[in-house]
Amino acid sequence: MSEALTRRIERRTRQRAANRGAILEAARRVAAREGAGNLSLRAVAAEAGYAPASVYEYFRNRAELVLALAAEDMGSLARTLRETSGGRAGEGALASAAKAVLAILRSSGALPAAAATLEDADAPTEAERLFNGRLIAALTAFAEAGGLAPVRSRDDQADVVLAAAAVTGLAVLSRAGRLKTLGFDEDVLLQRLDKHFARAP
């Protein structure tokens, strides 16, 4: 392959990545205004300044776009957990990791929309695979930051999933204002979660 052709391919790859990124950023802005559950490719195209047909070159349907946004949020979550964990283990580690997870879950409209999208089963296989990979990375980072690692057995995996599900449920209740209505303090609940799941250092 000639050097000129190689450069042209690299330029085109960078341009496609930049266009895809611009579409995802436009989708985030639309989701912030209208809710991720109400995203439409037409609205995202208008926000990004693209013709609707151009967006379909990057995302086949709404489900793929929503899962791409949610996968980005999962990636952010994994990075945040790795950066903030500081190698803590033992008492308080799980509560601290859960607090970081709650902050991201509260701000992400894409994650609840992704759950509904996956339930409808109209997501392209590649988009679902990307989301699942990022979910596994986030669960791994959560286990490490929360002192639940090493994960050696199926029971250990179940504990990580149960702890993550509990935090996800807390995020839903908190976002809806139900924790206060029920008279529960988030920090107290996180400490109880820590006692239920944390392992000795």
N, C-alpha and C positions, 0 to 999 in steps of 0.2 A: 504494500500500500504506500502511495506517495505521501511525502510530508505535508503537502498542500491539502490532500484529501483528509489526512488525519486531523489537521488543524480545523478544517471545515466541519468534520464530525464532532470534534470537541466543542466548537463554537455552538453548533446546533444543539448539542446535549445541554450545554450551559443555558442556552436561551429557553429550551423546553423546561428546564428546572426553574428558571426565573419566572416563566409564564405560569407554571403550576403553583409556585409560591404566591404569585400575585392573585391568582384565583382563590387560593385558600385564605389569604388575608382579606379579600373582598367578602368571602363567605363568612368570616368571623365578624366583620362589621355588620353584615346583614343579620346574622344570628343574634348579635348584641341588640339590634333594634327590634327584630321581629320574633326572636326565639329560634333556636336551632331546629326545633320540630317543624317550623314553618318555612324552612329554606326552600327556594326553588332555583333551579339552574338559570332561569331567565333573569331573576332578580340579582343573582350573583354576577351574571354576565354584564348586566347594566352597571352594577357597582364597580366592576373591574374595568369597564370600558371596552369589553370584547363583544363581538357578535355572539348570540346564543350558540350558534353552530360551532364556534371556536372552543367553547367550554367543553363541548362533547368530545373534543379531541383528547381532553385530559381526564374527564370524568364521564363515564357512560350514563350514569343516572344520579339522582339525588342521594340514594343509599351509599354509593361509592364516595361521594363528597362528604357526607356526614361521617362515615367511618374514617375517612382521611383526617378530618378535624379531630375526631375522638382519639385516633392513633397518635396525633401530635400531642394531645393533652396527656395521654398515657406516657409518652416519651418525656414530657416535662415533669410529670410526677416521678418517674424513675430517676431522672437527673436530680431533682430536688431532694429526694430521699437519700441519694448517694452523697450529695454535697453537704447535707445538714446532719447526717447521722453521726459523723465524727467517731465511728467505731464504738459507740456506746452499747452496752449490754446490761442485762439485769433490770432491776426495778426502775421503772419510769421510761425505759427505752421504747416500749411499745406505745405508751401514751404519747410520747413525743413524736414518734413516727406517725401515729394516727392523727395527731393535730396537723401535721404537714399535709397529710392526705385530705383531711377535711377542708383545708383552705383551698386546695385545687378543685376538689369536687364541688364545693359551693360556687366557684366561679365558672365552672365548665357547663355550658348548656349543651355541648356536643355529646358528652357522655350519656346523659339520659336519652337524648335523641338517638344515639347509637344503639342503646338497649332496645328501643322500639323498632329501629331499623333491622336489627338482627332477628327480632321476633317475627317480622314480616317476611323474612327470608328472600328479599329481592336484591341482596347485595352481591356484586360479582365476587367470585371465589378469591381472587387476588386481594381485594380490599378486605375481605373477612380474614384472610391469612395475615395480612399486615396488622390488622387490629389485634388479632389473637397473639401475635408475636410481641407486640407492645404491651399487651395485658400481662403476659407471662413475665416480661422484663420488669414491669411495675410490681407485680406480686413478689418477684425475687428480691427487688430492692426493698420492698416493704418488710419482707422476712428478715433481711440483713439488718436494716435500720432498727427494726423492732425487737431484735434479739431472738427471733424465731429460727434463725439459721444456726447450724447447718440443717437443711431439710434432707433427711436420709430415708424416710419411709413414707408410705401413703398416708399414715396417720399424721405425720408432720405436715404434709401437703394439705390435708384436710384442715388442720389447725390454722394454717396461713389463709386458706380460703374463707374459713369461718370468721376469723378476725377481720379480714378485709370486708366481708359481707356485713359484719356488725358496724364497721366504720362507714360503709356506704349507706346503710340504713340510718345511721345517725345524721349523715349529711342530708339525706332526704327529709328527715324530721326537722332538722335545724333550718334548712332552706325554706320549709313551709311554715316555720314559726311554731311548730308543735312541741318542741322540747320545753320551751318556756311555758306554753299552755299546760303541758303535763306537769310542770313544776320541777323539771330536772335541770341540773347544771351540767353543761357539757364536760367540764374538767373532771367533775366527780365521776361521770360515766366513763370517761377515758381511763381514769385510775382503776375503776372496777374491771374494765376490759384488760388492762395491764395485769391485774392480779389473776384473772382467769386464764390468760394465755402465756404470760411471760415465763421464760425458763430461767433457771438459776445460772449465773455467770460461770 
